[in-house]
Amino acid sequence: MTSRAGRWSLVGTGAALAIAPALIVLHLQGQSVPHSGVAAAVASQGSPVTDVNRPPWFGLRLLPDPVVFSPRHSAPKNAPVVKARAAILVDPDSGRILYAENDHAKLPPASTVKLLTALIVLRNFSPDRLITATPDALLQSWDESRMGLHAGEVLNVGELLTGLLTVSANDAANVLAIDTVGMTRFVAAMNAEVVALGLHDTHVTSPVGLDDPAVYSSAFDLATLAAVDMNNFPLFRSIVATQSVVLPASALHSAFYLNNVNLLLRMYPAAMGVKTGYTGNAGACEVGMAQRDGHRLIDVILDGDLVYSTSRRLLDWGFTQEGLASQLPPPSPSPSPAPHH
């Protein structure tokens, strides 16, 4: 990854993809339009998605790249104990589900929803595009995760994505939405993207993931979003695999020192990312990915205990199901009981 003065490695976000005609549930002016009132939305080569009741809306493009996971028909053997409200382990290359528990339950996703935020950004904006942070985008409360942006600072999309995906910066998320096309337009694209990917368990009202009854996702949908991001965007893969990064000060902004909050990167040698999250209602959440000997696995833990350790155990168990040796140390033997005298 290079600084703002350099060139980002991702160029493919400008490529137009054809989208088959589909019914899109638009999120307009903060309200979801029911299916009965939605017109067919079509994106042809190089054209934006269109709502026939309005002008071509927002000029934002979707990525219709669904990842199909085959349902599992038998219980996994010797799977590790997963203490969570929902979990899934998938092989994104074969489409197999290796482990699933309540994988379609609609639950608060916390900041794992930023997988969808990043998808919209990477699909529509060049990493070199400069964005000026405005006061309206920087109204986070004291306890929200931030990279520390100030009004008037100018960063490029790649730098803001780095904050979004390493320290889970809510200020970066809002700048990427409000200071580009506006919150309503951006959220509309997020919900339309869910439909374009053939997902059914996800709805958002912001790019951030704070607790809101209208914000929900599932382990299945988040595994799909992680696979789509990792498959399509080299810049995404680079950022989520980075343990720490410095965005040096420039004439446009101060310096930012960003340490990735995803501890899986430090706990499991094969880890490649992807995204963590936590709120009071969501609990601790983790979307993890690892690769060994050409095998890739993605796991999702929602409202779990010790999510990094659980993610590591689940991923490692998955690799053993694909014929690879465990990378975890063997469990310590239980101490022998003291002799009675």
SULHU-V817295 format. One record per run of one state. SS is the DSSP state (H for helix, E for strand, L for the rest). FROM is the first residue (numbers start at 1). TO is the last residue. Records with the same first field share a line. If there is no record, write none. Layout:
BEGIN
SS = FROM-TO  FROM-TO
END
This chain:
BEGIN
L = 1-11  15-18  24-26  29-30  33-34  38-39  44-69  71-83  92-95  102-106  108-109  125-129  133-134  138-153  167-169  179-182  197-202  204-215  218-218  233-233  241-243  248-255  260-263  268-270  280-282  293-294  305-306  322-341
H = 12-14  35-37  110-124  135-137  157-166  170-178  183-196  219-232  234-240  264-267  307-321
E = 19-23  27-28  31-32  40-43  70-70  84-91  96-101  107-107  130-132  154-156  203-203  216-217  244-247  256-259  271-279  283-292  295-304
END
